[in-house]
Amino acid sequence: MFQPSQQQQIKTQLSTVCEGVVSQQLLPTADGKGRIAAIELMFATPAIKNLIREGKTYQIPNMIQTGVKSGMKTMDQDLMELYKNGKITKDMALSRCTDQEFMTRMIGGVNYNGYYNR
């Protein structure tokens, strides 16, 4: 997208001005009577900004997943929460997730820390 000679400058600028990112999917509810938003939320913490600056954006999803205490959440985490609360169906969660292996494990009772859900 950008010339190779400009890429580092663009990464630095983006890491400086980024405050956060919100992504959402509007999904049909489990009862079929409405819609509900599944949301991914990332705050531009110093660690996230550093990943952007260093071009290690592939590590951002892991940083979001571990940033739950600061209010961040991945799309898959929100889809799982919506499914567990009966807001969306299992099929909807699986069809809209980014990591089907993760979602299948979560639905099967193993959480993202490797422990069984109760």
Phi, psi and omega in degrees: 000313177252153177300143179307325181290342182260346190300316181295320178298318180295317178300317180296315179297315180298317180294334180281320187265341183293130176252332180171172179220136175238131176232142179217154173234134177265119188241151173290143179286161182300326181277356178074009185261000182190197179228156179218146181270133168259131191235138169250135186226123179232130173258142181280077176289165176305323179293318178296315179300322178295319178298319178297311182300321182274359180073023181256046184295339178297343179270352183299315179305320177295322179294321177295314182301322180273356181265024182303320182297334179266009175096002179277154174203146177277164176301318181296322177296319180289320176301318179296317179298316179297319178296312181298328180273006177075014183279328177228163180278164176300316180299321179293316179301315181291326182284338183253357183282161178266340182227093185295329178297314177300312183296318179297318177297316181297315180295326179284353175111005178252123182277176186288357174261001178092003180262153178284135176284150178239000000 
